């Protein structure tokens, strides 16, 4: 089996080699401060006894799992702490395929590229359902694409790359489709704290044995390097997922999990609202500048991203490299996210230089 390296790495490496200043708008690495309680947790951990520097429980620190379970309204035994949302989604997709109901995984187009990559790695097959021009997913289109071969439906809301937030009715209908075909809805909710619309609905709001919810603290606490995520499984699917997690990772990072636990317990709601407000301001700044270029663009309801289409400038890797060389702005090619947005570019608004990047683009395309 051959694996294709995601284009993220190619673009980041190309930008790093550029012989000019480049504003990085490639990946969703928050540039704002993590909670102070998280830093304090790390400092505290440094003085613990040596036994606290050894393996944690494979499924995650019990106190962290209990905190997650209480916040999400589930039983602690349903929660597995994972190596970020990436592993959480891998475990969820693996369990869906291992049920023997089929080998097909339904994905959206545009799609976060790691989903099809994981599907290939797990020997599944991909079926894509196009989102509409606003990034919304039509449950009837998903139902039309589903079949007895459907093992899973992967939904990501708030969405990367479109910024769409699926309303409660959509989530409920997607669970209905999963139940109709005895498939699993995998709901990736990693951007839930960056809902700018007030419309976000978790799949946990629907009582069903046919859904798995994945998430992480990478974005919400601005700690993508800590690799602390989690998956919430139906009771009958959690044991084998726990075993696969143990075989792949043994366990996660104990200090990271402890620091996250301290942050969850002590960080006030104002921390999250301040970061959402910062993101709203950046969206306005960036899209105002895109107006000057005459570009078409998405206004995100959530997550970190704006997609833009410039006349006569399709979203190819070659054009992304050209933009790095000529404008000093690094984004992602739309073709990395599937066929439906191949004319677009995606920009991550997680840099304090958003206004400067917008001006560079306006100058480049004027």
Residue frames as qw, qx, qy, qz and C-alpha x, y, z in Angstrom:
[[0.000, 0.888, 0.459, 0.000, 0.00, 0.00, 0.00],
 [0.417, 0.251, -0.007, 0.873, 1.28, 3.47, -0.89],
 [0.195, -0.786, -0.455, 0.370, 0.55, 6.50, 1.28],
 [0.332, 0.668, 0.171, 0.644, 0.44, 10.05, 0.00],
 [0.361, -0.253, -0.381, 0.813, 2.03, 12.70, 2.21],
 [0.072, 0.857, 0.488, -0.148, -0.55, 15.44, 2.90],
 [0.435, 0.660, 0.128, 0.599, 0.10, 18.68, 1.00],
 [0.396, -0.916, -0.038, -0.046, 0.27, 20.59, 4.29],
 [0.729, -0.480, 0.247, 0.420, 3.83, 19.43, 4.79],
 [0.607, 0.347, 0.348, 0.625, 4.88, 20.26, 1.25],
 [0.065, 0.875, 0.203, 0.434, 3.54, 23.82, 1.51],
 [0.534, -0.840, 0.064, 0.070, 5.08, 24.43, 4.94],
 [0.757, -0.239, 0.307, 0.525, 8.46, 23.17, 3.74],
 [0.465, 0.561, 0.331, 0.600, 8.27, 25.27, 0.58],
 [0.152, -0.941, -0.118, -0.278, 7.45, 28.38, 2.63],
 [0.683, -0.671, 0.147, 0.249, 10.30, 27.66, 5.05],
 [0.710, -0.012, 0.353, 0.609, 12.76, 27.51, 2.15],
 [0.310, 0.869, 0.283, 0.263, 11.60, 30.80, 0.61],
 [0.555, 0.045, -0.113, 0.823, 14.20, 33.54, 0.36],
 [0.123, -0.451, -0.062, -0.882, 11.78, 36.17, 1.62],
 [0.246, -0.001, 0.647, -0.722, 9.54, 36.88, 4.60],
 [0.386, -0.221, -0.758, -0.477, 6.43, 34.66, 4.40],
 [0.485, -0.202, 0.385, -0.759, 3.26, 34.96, 6.50],
 [0.100, 0.000, -0.994, -0.032, 2.17, 31.45, 7.46],
 [0.603, 0.051, 0.193, -0.772, -1.56, 30.87, 6.94],
 [0.441, 0.197, -0.833, -0.271, -1.26, 27.16, 6.25],
 [0.478, -0.221, -0.844, 0.104, -2.20, 25.19, 9.36],
 [0.457, -0.725, -0.259, -0.446, -4.55, 25.78, 12.27],
 [0.616, -0.138, -0.489, 0.602, -1.95, 26.50, 14.96],
 [0.212, -0.928, -0.291, -0.101, -3.43, 29.14, 17.28],
 [0.473, 0.442, -0.256, 0.718, -1.05, 32.02, 17.94],
 [0.375, -0.706, 0.084, -0.595, -2.79, 33.19, 21.12],
 [0.083, -0.452, 0.756, -0.467, -1.91, 32.30, 24.70],
 [0.540, -0.261, -0.799, -0.053, -2.97, 29.04, 26.32],
 [0.534, -0.770, -0.194, -0.289, -4.75, 29.41, 29.67],
 [0.024, -0.699, 0.569, -0.431, -2.54, 30.41, 32.57],
 [0.799, -0.324, 0.387, -0.327, -3.88, 27.42, 34.52],
 [0.951, 0.293, -0.071, 0.069, -2.32, 25.14, 31.92],
 [0.411, 0.650, -0.455, 0.448, 1.12, 26.72, 32.40],
 [0.418, -0.570, 0.494, -0.506, 0.69, 26.46, 36.16],
 [0.964, -0.073, 0.151, -0.209, -0.21, 22.79, 35.81],
 [0.809, 0.445, -0.276, 0.267, 3.02, 22.13, 33.95],
 [0.074, 0.664, -0.510, 0.542, 5.08, 23.96, 36.55],
 [0.708, -0.400, 0.372, -0.447, 3.39, 21.96, 39.29],
 [0.987, 0.132, -0.048, -0.077, 4.04, 18.71, 37.48],
 [0.524, 0.630, -0.479, 0.314, 7.78, 19.30, 37.32],
 [0.144, -0.525, 0.643, -0.538, 8.02, 18.84, 41.10],
 [0.901, -0.173, -0.006, -0.398, 6.05, 15.60, 41.36],
 [0.635, -0.420, 0.648, 0.022, 7.55, 12.32, 42.56],
 [0.000, 0.378, -0.793, -0.477, 9.25, 10.02, 39.99],
 [0.327, 0.265, 0.907, -0.025, 6.27, 7.67, 39.80],
 [0.382, 0.746, 0.339, -0.428, 4.27, 10.44, 38.12],
 [0.178, 0.678, -0.500, -0.509, 6.79, 10.42, 35.26],
 [0.252, -0.077, 0.948, 0.176, 5.89, 6.85, 34.29],
 [0.129, -0.259, -0.778, -0.557, 3.12, 5.40, 32.12],
 [0.462, 0.003, 0.293, -0.837, -0.36, 6.76, 32.76],
 [0.615, 0.272, 0.710, -0.209, -3.39, 4.50, 32.31],
 [0.329, 0.084, 0.681, 0.649, -3.57, 3.70, 28.60],
 [0.079, 0.692, 0.657, 0.289, -7.10, 5.07, 28.19],
 [0.052, 0.673, 0.001, 0.738, -6.09, 8.33, 29.88],
 [0.068, 0.111, -0.634, 0.762, -5.90, 9.79, 33.36],
 [0.140, -0.514, -0.845, 0.054, -9.04, 8.84, 35.24],
 [0.067, -0.618, -0.354, 0.699, -9.58, 12.37, 36.52],
 [0.097, 0.312, -0.395, -0.859, -9.39, 13.80, 33.00],
 [0.181, -0.209, -0.868, -0.412, -11.78, 11.18, 31.63],
 [0.135, -0.583, -0.729, 0.332, -14.20, 11.93, 34.47],
 [0.001, 0.535, 0.070, -0.842, -13.99, 15.66, 33.74],
 [0.155, 0.120, -0.634, -0.748, -14.66, 15.09, 30.03],
 [0.178, -0.350, -0.909, -0.137, -17.53, 12.70, 30.78],
 [0.072, -0.603, -0.564, 0.559, -19.16, 15.17, 33.17],
 [0.079, 0.464, -0.152, -0.869, -18.90, 17.99, 30.66],
 [0.278, 0.137, -0.689, -0.656, -20.26, 15.90, 27.78],
 [0.706, -0.060, 0.236, -0.665, -22.96, 14.05, 29.73],
 [0.816, 0.209, -0.512, -0.166, -21.66, 10.52, 29.12],
 [0.894, -0.444, 0.052, 0.044, -20.32, 7.66, 31.20],
 [0.224, -0.800, 0.521, 0.194, -16.59, 7.82, 32.00],
 [0.667, -0.119, 0.709, 0.196, -16.06, 4.34, 30.53],
 [0.640, 0.677, 0.357, 0.068, -17.11, 5.65, 27.09],
 [0.134, 0.968, -0.206, -0.055, -14.19, 8.11, 26.99],
 [0.866, -0.035, 0.105, 0.488, -10.73, 7.32, 25.62],
 [0.087, -0.908, 0.193, 0.361, -8.07, 10.03, 25.79],
 [0.848, 0.393, 0.238, 0.265, -6.16, 9.98, 22.51],
 [0.494, -0.255, 0.244, 0.795, -3.12, 11.42, 20.77],
 [0.127, 0.259, -0.188, -0.939, -5.06, 14.43, 19.53],
 [0.687, 0.379, 0.230, -0.575, -8.20, 14.43, 17.39],
 [0.448, 0.499, -0.657, -0.344, -6.17, 12.69, 14.68],
 [0.102, 0.116, -0.981, 0.122, -5.98, 9.46, 16.63],
 [0.425, 0.247, 0.597, -0.634, -9.53, 9.88, 17.89],
 [0.651, 0.474, -0.128, -0.579, -10.78, 9.91, 14.30],
 [0.358, 0.385, -0.839, -0.143, -8.54, 6.98, 13.38],
 [0.132, 0.006, 0.923, -0.361, -9.97, 4.89, 16.22],
 [0.536, 0.372, 0.374, -0.660, -13.52, 5.87, 15.31],
 [0.608, 0.490, -0.395, -0.484, -13.10, 5.01, 11.64],
 [0.208, 0.291, -0.934, 0.018, -11.39, 1.73, 12.49],
 [0.299, 0.126, 0.819, -0.472, -14.21, 0.66, 14.81],
 [0.614, 0.443, 0.098, -0.646, -16.82, 1.56, 12.21],
 [0.551, 0.466, -0.610, -0.326, -15.09, -0.57, 9.59],
 [0.066, 0.243, -0.946, 0.202, -14.43, -3.46, 11.99],
 [0.575, 0.104, 0.504, -0.635, -18.14, -3.96, 12.60],
 [0.283, 0.029, 0.907, 0.311, -18.34, -5.80, 9.28],
 [0.410, 0.649, 0.502, -0.399, -21.31, -3.80, 7.96],
 [0.604, 0.767, 0.157, 0.152, -19.41, -2.55, 4.90],
 [0.694, -0.131, 0.078, 0.704, -16.20, -0.91, 3.73],
 [0.229, 0.651, 0.283, 0.666, -17.51, 2.47, 2.56],
 [0.286, -0.530, -0.366, 0.710, -16.92, 5.73, 4.41],
 [0.215, 0.821, 0.407, 0.337, -18.96, 8.74, 3.29],
 [0.427, -0.346, -0.087, 0.831, -17.00, 12.00, 3.34],
 [0.241, 0.884, 0.255, -0.308, -17.85, 15.55, 2.39],
 [0.560, 0.213, 0.289, 0.747, -16.37, 17.48, -0.52],
 [0.360, 0.651, -0.580, 0.333, -14.55, 19.69, 0.32],
 [0.901, -0.360, -0.242, 0.021, -12.93, 17.43, 2.88],
 [0.356, -0.803, 0.479, -0.014, -10.21, 17.66, 5.51],
 [0.600, 0.515, -0.589, -0.166, -7.51, 15.64, 3.71],
 [0.100, -0.366, 0.878, -0.291, -6.64, 13.39, 6.64],
 [0.739, 0.092, 0.442, -0.500, -10.05, 11.68, 6.49],
 [0.858, 0.439, -0.173, -0.203, -9.56, 10.12, 3.06],
 [0.299, 0.596, -0.721, 0.190, -5.96, 9.33, 4.02],
 [0.394, -0.245, 0.767, -0.444, -7.12, 7.39, 7.08],
 [0.845, 0.254, 0.183, -0.433, -9.79, 5.65, 5.00],
 [0.691, 0.546, -0.472, -0.048, -7.11, 4.37, 2.63],
 [0.040, 0.499, -0.789, 0.357, -4.87, 3.32, 5.52],
 [0.525, -0.067, 0.693, -0.489, -7.75, 1.32, 7.02],
 [0.096, 0.022, 0.913, 0.396, -8.52, -0.34, 3.67],
 [0.334, 0.596, 0.597, -0.421, -11.87, 1.37, 3.31],
 [0.324, 0.411, 0.541, 0.658, -13.44, 2.95, 0.24],
 [0.040, -0.345, -0.199, 0.916, -14.41, 6.61, -0.13],
 [0.139, 0.653, 0.646, 0.370, -17.67, 8.12, -1.30],
 [0.178, -0.131, -0.149, 0.964, -17.90, 11.91, -1.43],
 [0.047, 0.784, 0.617, 0.048, -21.00, 14.06, -0.99],
 [0.297, 0.376, 0.051, 0.876, -20.63, 17.67, -2.11],
 [0.128, -0.564, -0.489, 0.654, -21.46, 20.43, 0.34],
 [0.300, 0.853, 0.400, 0.148, -23.41, 23.40, -0.97],
 [0.415, 0.662, -0.065, 0.620, -21.84, 26.78, -1.77],
 [0.341, -0.780, 0.221, -0.476, -22.07, 27.77, 1.92],
 [0.167, 0.400, -0.855, 0.284, -20.44, 24.54, 3.03],
 [0.654, -0.127, 0.447, -0.596, -23.66, 23.09, 4.42],
 [0.020, 0.113, -0.978, -0.172, -24.28, 19.36, 4.11],
 [0.664, -0.037, -0.171, -0.727, -27.66, 18.16, 2.83],
 [0.493, -0.199, 0.805, -0.264, -28.73, 15.04, 4.79],
 [0.820, 0.409, 0.247, -0.315, -30.88, 13.94, 1.85],
 [0.543, 0.692, -0.471, -0.072, -27.78, 13.87, -0.35],
 [0.138, -0.462, 0.846, -0.228, -26.01, 11.77, 2.28],
 [0.705, 0.094, 0.597, -0.372, -28.99, 9.43, 2.44],
 [0.773, 0.577, -0.064, -0.256, -28.95, 9.09, -1.36],
 [0.361, 0.661, -0.656, 0.056, -25.25, 8.20, -1.27],
 [0.420, -0.377, 0.754, -0.336, -25.57, 5.70, 1.59],
 [0.764, 0.133, -0.528, -0.346, -26.01, 1.98, 1.05],
 [0.932, -0.354, -0.042, -0.069, -25.67, -1.36, 2.81],
 [0.794, 0.226, -0.206, 0.525, -21.91, -0.97, 2.23],
 [0.000, 0.780, -0.170, 0.603, -21.75, 2.22, 4.29],
 [0.660, -0.209, -0.572, 0.439, -19.70, 1.71, 7.45],
 [0.326, -0.542, -0.312, 0.709, -19.41, 5.35, 8.51],
 [0.212, 0.850, 0.262, 0.404, -20.36, 8.93, 7.74],
 [0.530, -0.237, -0.226, 0.782, -17.78, 11.52, 8.79],
 [0.013, 0.893, 0.303, 0.333, -19.08, 14.99, 9.65],
 [0.515, -0.114, -0.243, 0.814, -16.94, 17.91, 10.81],
 [0.109, -0.789, -0.293, -0.529, -18.68, 20.91, 12.37],
 [0.275, 0.874, -0.102, -0.389, -17.55, 23.65, 12.68],
 [0.908, 0.337, 0.203, 0.143, -15.98, 22.68, 9.41],
 [0.224, -0.658, 0.521, 0.496, -12.46, 22.72, 8.07],
 [0.386, -0.034, 0.063, 0.920, -12.05, 24.12, 5.41],
 [0.009, 0.597, 0.524, 0.607, -15.42, 25.83, 4.75],
 [0.016, -0.106, 0.402, -0.909, -16.18, 27.25, 8.20],
 [0.560, -0.328, -0.438, -0.622, -19.76, 25.92, 8.01],
 [0.215, -0.125, 0.777, -0.579, -21.58, 25.05, 11.24],
 [0.332, -0.237, -0.826, -0.388, -24.22, 22.34, 10.88],
 [0.482, -0.349, 0.169, -0.786, -27.49, 23.10, 12.70],
 [0.455, -0.160, 0.781, -0.397, -29.11, 20.66, 15.11],
 [0.816, 0.344, 0.190, -0.424, -31.56, 19.44, 12.47],
 [0.604, 0.594, -0.520, -0.107, -28.73, 18.41, 10.15],
 [0.018, -0.423, 0.861, -0.283, -26.91, 16.53, 12.90],
 [0.629, 0.031, 0.599, -0.494, -30.10, 14.74, 13.90],
 [0.821, 0.462, -0.027, -0.335, -30.82, 13.68, 10.33],
 [0.408, 0.587, -0.699, 0.023, -27.25, 12.44, 9.84],
 [0.296, -0.236, 0.849, -0.368, -27.68, 10.23, 12.89],
 [0.766, 0.274, 0.330, -0.478, -30.96, 9.00, 11.36],
 [0.689, 0.567, -0.400, -0.206, -29.14, 8.03, 8.15],
 [0.110, 0.473, -0.849, 0.210, -26.50, 6.18, 10.16],
 [0.512, -0.037, 0.723, -0.462, -29.18, 4.28, 12.07],
 [0.780, 0.412, 0.033, -0.470, -31.09, 3.48, 8.87],
 [0.744, 0.497, -0.446, -0.023, -28.06, 1.72, 7.38],
 [0.875, -0.463, 0.000, 0.140, -26.61, 0.49, 10.69],
 [0.601, 0.486, -0.182, 0.609, -23.57, 2.68, 10.07],
 [0.511, -0.554, -0.308, 0.581, -21.71, 5.01, 12.42],
 [0.170, 0.929, 0.066, 0.323, -21.83, 8.79, 12.32],
 [0.666, -0.210, -0.184, 0.692, -18.39, 10.07, 13.29],
 [0.003, -0.956, -0.209, -0.203, -18.81, 13.66, 14.46],
 [0.624, 0.035, -0.169, 0.763, -15.50, 15.54, 14.61],
 [0.187, -0.919, -0.318, -0.140, -16.18, 18.53, 16.87],
 [0.683, -0.133, -0.158, 0.701, -12.62, 19.80, 17.38],
 [0.151, 0.271, 0.065, 0.948, -13.62, 23.42, 16.60],
 [0.287, -0.666, -0.683, -0.093, -16.66, 23.46, 18.90],
 [0.351, -0.647, -0.282, 0.615, -15.28, 26.35, 20.98],
 [0.124, -0.287, 0.302, 0.901, -14.97, 28.42, 17.80],
 [0.143, 0.617, 0.744, 0.215, -18.62, 28.49, 16.84],
 [0.102, -0.104, -0.016, 0.989, -19.19, 32.09, 15.73],
 [0.301, -0.255, -0.558, -0.730, -22.82, 31.52, 14.74],
 [0.447, -0.130, 0.534, -0.706, -24.47, 30.16, 17.86],
 [0.816, 0.167, -0.201, -0.516, -25.79, 27.28, 15.75],
 [0.278, 0.377, -0.881, 0.063, -23.36, 24.51, 16.75],
 [0.857, -0.241, 0.117, -0.441, -24.97, 21.24, 17.82],
 [0.134, -0.448, 0.884, -0.026, -23.07, 18.24, 19.12],
 [0.619, 0.006, -0.701, -0.354, -24.00, 14.75, 17.99],
 [0.196, -0.053, -0.852, 0.483, -24.11, 13.93, 21.70],
 [0.398, 0.076, 0.237, -0.883, -27.44, 15.78, 21.77],
 [0.778, 0.107, -0.358, -0.505, -28.89, 12.77, 19.93],
 [0.622, -0.337, 0.669, -0.228, -29.26, 9.57, 21.93],
 [0.854, 0.418, -0.211, -0.227, -27.97, 6.85, 19.61],
 [0.796, -0.346, 0.450, 0.209, -25.70, 3.82, 19.57],
 [0.738, 0.459, 0.327, 0.370, -24.74, 4.76, 16.00],
 [0.236, 0.912, -0.090, 0.324, -22.54, 7.77, 16.66],
 [0.745, -0.263, -0.156, 0.593, -19.02, 8.42, 17.87],
 [0.031, 0.994, 0.027, 0.101, -17.92, 11.92, 18.86],
 [0.763, 0.016, -0.095, 0.639, -14.29, 13.02, 18.57],
 [0.070, -0.983, -0.025, -0.166, -12.64, 16.15, 19.88],
 [0.721, 0.051, -0.256, 0.642, -9.38, 17.58, 21.23],
 [0.315, -0.860, -0.182, 0.359, -8.02, 20.43, 23.31],
 [0.607, 0.067, 0.283, 0.740, -5.53, 21.39, 20.59],
 [0.114, 0.547, 0.331, 0.760, -7.61, 24.30, 19.32],
 [0.409, -0.802, -0.362, -0.243, -9.74, 25.25, 22.32],
 [0.622, -0.730, 0.014, 0.284, -6.71, 25.62, 24.63],
 [0.355, 0.886, -0.299, -0.003, -4.25, 26.68, 21.88],
 [0.463, -0.563, 0.684, 0.019, -2.01, 23.65, 22.47],
 [0.850, 0.404, -0.215, -0.259, -1.72, 21.73, 19.20],
 [0.400, 0.541, -0.716, 0.185, 1.67, 20.44, 20.34],
 [0.427, -0.349, 0.673, -0.493, 0.31, 18.74, 23.48],
 [0.449, 0.073, -0.817, -0.354, -1.62, 16.07, 21.54],
 [0.156, 0.155, 0.835, -0.505, -4.51, 15.55, 23.95],
 [0.481, -0.047, -0.389, -0.785, -7.78, 14.56, 22.34],
 [0.388, 0.011, 0.830, -0.400, -10.59, 12.16, 23.07],
 [0.400, -0.080, -0.689, -0.599, -13.24, 9.95, 21.54],
 [0.509, -0.025, 0.560, -0.654, -16.63, 9.07, 23.02],
 [0.267, 0.076, -0.885, -0.373, -17.84, 5.62, 21.94],
 [0.791, -0.266, -0.171, -0.524, -21.09, 3.72, 22.37],
 [0.626, -0.516, 0.543, -0.215, -20.57, 1.16, 25.17],
 [0.938, 0.107, 0.329, 0.008, -20.43, -1.83, 22.81],
 [0.695, 0.660, -0.077, 0.276, -17.64, -0.29, 20.69],
 [0.157, -0.920, 0.316, -0.172, -15.33, 1.10, 23.33],
 [0.814, -0.428, 0.378, 0.105, -13.44, -2.05, 24.43],
 [0.819, 0.270, 0.292, 0.413, -11.86, -2.84, 21.07],
 [0.259, 0.889, -0.022, 0.376, -11.10, 0.84, 20.50],
 [0.489, -0.809, 0.315, -0.084, -9.31, 0.90, 23.85],
 [0.865, -0.167, 0.391, 0.264, -7.25, -2.15, 22.82],
 [0.648, 0.597, 0.185, 0.435, -6.30, -0.62, 19.45],
 [0.058, -0.951, 0.141, -0.269, -5.29, 2.60, 21.19],
 [0.683, -0.622, 0.378, 0.064, -3.06, 0.63, 23.56],
 [0.854, 0.104, 0.373, 0.348, -1.42, -1.33, 20.73],
 [0.482, 0.746, 0.135, 0.440, -0.76, 1.79, 18.63],
 [0.032, 0.822, -0.180, 0.539, 0.30, 4.25, 21.35],
 [0.483, -0.104, -0.716, 0.493, 0.63, 2.35, 24.65],
 [0.217, -0.754, -0.491, 0.379, -0.46, 5.60, 26.33],
 [0.246, 0.863, 0.127, 0.422, -0.52, 9.35, 25.91],
 [0.343, 0.408, -0.382, 0.755, 1.51, 12.04, 27.63],
 [0.456, -0.556, -0.632, 0.290, 0.89, 12.16, 31.36],
 [0.232, -0.346, -0.182, 0.891, 2.10, 15.77, 31.94],
 [0.130, -0.127, -0.438, -0.881, 0.03, 17.03, 29.01],
 [0.421, -0.488, -0.711, -0.281, -3.11, 15.36, 30.33],
 [0.417, -0.508, -0.515, 0.550, -2.53, 16.73, 33.83],
 [0.124, -0.202, 0.036, 0.971, -2.04, 20.27, 32.53],
 [0.262, -0.278, -0.584, -0.717, -5.20, 20.01, 30.40],
 [0.445, -0.537, -0.713, 0.066, -7.16, 18.83, 33.43],
 [0.306, -0.447, -0.325, 0.776, -5.99, 21.83, 35.46],
 [0.027, 0.033, -0.299, -0.953, -6.93, 24.16, 32.59],
 [0.338, -0.411, -0.710, -0.461, -10.41, 22.66, 32.28],
 [0.443, -0.561, -0.634, 0.294, -11.04, 23.04, 35.99],
 [0.342, -0.578, -0.217, 0.709, -9.75, 26.59, 36.38],
 [0.176, 0.039, 0.387, 0.904, -10.17, 28.45, 33.08],
 [0.297, 0.491, 0.462, -0.676, -13.14, 30.85, 33.07],
 [0.555, 0.606, 0.563, 0.089, -15.57, 31.16, 30.12],
 [0.121, 0.939, -0.065, -0.316, -14.09, 34.58, 29.33],
 [0.385, -0.454, 0.662, 0.456, -10.94, 32.92, 28.01],
 [0.442, 0.285, 0.791, 0.314, -12.87, 31.21, 25.22],
 [0.255, 0.870, 0.413, -0.082, -15.03, 34.23, 24.41],
 [0.141, -0.829, 0.278, 0.465, -11.96, 36.47, 24.14],
 [0.349, -0.236, 0.761, 0.493, -10.46, 34.13, 21.56],
 [0.371, 0.571, 0.715, 0.160, -13.71, 33.93, 19.61],
 [0.105, 0.942, 0.164, -0.275, -13.86, 37.72, 19.53],
 [0.257, -0.613, 0.529, 0.527, -10.27, 37.87, 18.29],
 [0.390, 0.119, 0.825, 0.392, -11.22, 35.47, 15.52],
 [0.280, 0.798, 0.530, -0.063, -14.29, 37.51, 14.58],
 [0.028, -0.893, 0.140, 0.427, -12.11, 40.61, 14.24],
 [0.311, -0.383, 0.710, 0.503, -9.63, 38.75, 12.05],
 [0.414, 0.445, 0.769, 0.200, -12.41, 37.46, 9.81],
 [0.195, 0.919, 0.284, -0.193, -13.65, 41.03, 9.30],
 [0.174, -0.771, 0.390, 0.472, -10.14, 42.38, 8.64],
 [0.381, -0.166, 0.799, 0.434, -9.29, 39.66, 6.17],
 [0.370, 0.546, 0.733, 0.165, -12.55, 39.63, 4.26],
 [0.114, 0.916, 0.124, -0.363, -12.64, 43.45, 4.02],
 [0.157, -0.619, 0.566, 0.522, -9.30, 43.27, 2.25],
 [0.379, 0.134, 0.860, 0.314, -10.54, 40.49, -0.02],
 [0.324, 0.796, 0.468, -0.205, -13.41, 42.78, -1.01],
 [0.023, 0.831, -0.257, -0.493, -10.82, 45.19, -2.37],
 [0.221, -0.317, 0.810, 0.442, -9.40, 42.48, -4.63],
 [0.645, 0.208, -0.275, -0.681, -12.81, 41.54, -6.01],
 [0.181, 0.160, -0.970, 0.023, -12.33, 38.00, -4.71],
 [0.754, -0.338, -0.320, -0.463, -15.15, 35.66, -3.86],
 [0.169, 0.319, -0.800, 0.480, -14.80, 34.24, -0.35],
 [0.575, -0.464, -0.670, -0.071, -16.46, 32.31, 2.43],
 [0.233, -0.591, 0.339, -0.694, -17.40, 33.99, 5.70],
 [0.413, -0.002, -0.894, 0.173, -16.89, 31.29, 8.32],
 [0.634, -0.586, -0.206, -0.461, -19.59, 30.48, 10.84],
 [0.773, -0.587, 0.241, -0.005, -16.89, 28.76, 12.87],
 [0.887, 0.009, 0.131, 0.443, -13.34, 27.37, 12.88],
 [0.395, -0.637, 0.157, 0.643, -10.29, 29.38, 11.73],
 [0.449, -0.012, 0.634, 0.629, -10.47, 29.44, 7.96],
 [0.436, 0.686, 0.082, -0.577, -11.47, 31.61, 5.02],
 [0.615, 0.177, 0.636, 0.432, -11.58, 30.20, 1.50],
 [0.185, 0.743, -0.056, -0.640, -11.09, 32.65, -1.35],
 [0.686, 0.364, 0.531, 0.337, -11.35, 32.47, -5.12],
 [0.058, -0.669, 0.210, 0.711, -9.41, 34.95, -7.24],
 [0.718, 0.633, 0.109, -0.269, -10.39, 35.38, -10.87],
 [0.680, 0.648, -0.340, 0.047, -8.06, 33.44, -13.15],
 [0.064, 0.580, -0.730, 0.355, -6.07, 32.03, -10.25],
 [0.861, -0.216, -0.375, -0.269, -7.18, 28.45, -9.48],
 [0.577, -0.680, 0.379, -0.246, -6.26, 26.79, -6.21],
 [0.914, 0.255, -0.285, 0.138, -3.41, 24.64, -7.43],
 [0.773, -0.473, 0.013, 0.423, -0.21, 23.79, -5.60],
 [0.557, 0.267, 0.186, 0.764, 1.75, 25.70, -8.25],
 [0.051, -0.761, -0.197, -0.616, -0.30, 28.84, -7.60],
 [0.660, -0.743, -0.106, 0.040, 0.18, 28.49, -3.83],
 [0.749, -0.196, 0.103, 0.625, 3.94, 28.32, -4.39],
 [0.320, 0.522, 0.241, 0.753, 3.73, 31.34, -6.68],
 [0.332, -0.853, -0.201, -0.348, 1.85, 33.28, -4.00],
 [0.756, -0.556, -0.016, 0.345, 4.58, 32.44, -1.48],
 [0.642, 0.049, 0.206, 0.737, 7.29, 33.63, -3.86],
 [0.189, 0.488, 0.303, 0.796, 5.57, 36.76, -5.14],
 [0.360, -0.719, -0.187, -0.564, 3.33, 37.92, -2.25],
 [0.152, 0.322, -0.721, 0.594, 4.91, 36.32, 0.80],
 [0.653, -0.152, 0.325, -0.667, 1.66, 34.69, 1.91],
 [0.161, 0.142, -0.971, -0.105, 1.37, 30.92, 2.40],
 [0.709, -0.008, 0.225, -0.669, -2.09, 29.36, 2.16],
 [0.495, -0.037, 0.867, 0.035, -3.38, 25.96, 1.12],
 [0.215, 0.095, -0.641, -0.731, -4.47, 24.93, -2.37],
 [0.693, 0.036, 0.190, -0.694, -8.16, 24.22, -2.72],
 [0.749, 0.253, -0.556, -0.257, -7.34, 21.07, -4.66],
 [0.154, 0.262, -0.864, 0.401, -6.00, 19.59, -1.40],
 [0.381, 0.066, 0.617, -0.686, -9.58, 19.47, -0.08],
 [0.518, 0.371, 0.769, -0.060, -11.26, 17.74, -3.01],
 [0.340, 0.333, 0.601, 0.642, -12.72, 18.52, -6.41],
 [0.008, 0.828, 0.549, 0.119, -15.47, 20.99, -5.51],
 [0.196, -0.957, -0.002, 0.213, -13.15, 23.78, -4.29],
 [0.788, 0.016, 0.248, 0.563, -10.23, 23.26, -6.65],
 [0.312, 0.708, 0.174, 0.609, -10.54, 26.88, -7.82],
 [0.399, -0.883, -0.046, -0.243, -10.15, 28.20, -4.27],
 [0.432, 0.363, -0.596, 0.570, -7.38, 28.87, -1.75],
 [0.639, -0.665, -0.384, -0.054, -7.70, 28.36, 2.01],
 [0.230, 0.558, -0.393, 0.693, -6.18, 30.73, 4.57],
 [0.604, -0.470, -0.587, 0.264, -5.86, 30.03, 8.32],
 [0.067, -0.834, -0.008, -0.548, -6.48, 33.16, 10.41],
 [0.798, -0.570, -0.109, 0.163, -4.17, 32.11, 13.21],
 [0.616, 0.119, -0.051, 0.777, -1.45, 34.72, 12.86],
 [0.150, -0.740, -0.283, 0.591, -1.17, 38.21, 14.34],
 [0.134, -0.347, 0.424, 0.826, -0.19, 39.32, 10.83],
 [0.392, 0.537, 0.747, 0.028, -3.65, 38.82, 9.32],
 [0.216, 0.901, 0.155, -0.342, -3.98, 42.48, 8.35],
 [0.098, -0.664, 0.564, 0.481, -0.55, 42.53, 6.72],
 [0.373, 0.051, 0.884, 0.277, -1.30, 39.30, 4.85],
 [0.371, 0.719, 0.571, -0.136, -4.57, 40.78, 3.61],
 [0.119, 0.883, -0.147, -0.430, -2.75, 43.88, 2.33],
 [0.239, -0.416, 0.764, 0.432, -0.17, 41.73, 0.54],
 [0.394, 0.341, 0.839, 0.155, -2.92, 39.77, -1.18],
 [0.280, 0.855, 0.333, -0.282, -4.77, 42.95, -2.12],
 [0.005, -0.776, 0.412, 0.478, -1.59, 44.38, -3.65],
 [0.332, -0.184, 0.860, 0.340, -0.80, 41.15, -5.46],
 [0.295, 0.435, 0.832, 0.179, -4.24, 40.81, -7.05],
 [0.165, 0.729, 0.224, -0.625, -5.09, 44.49, -7.67]]
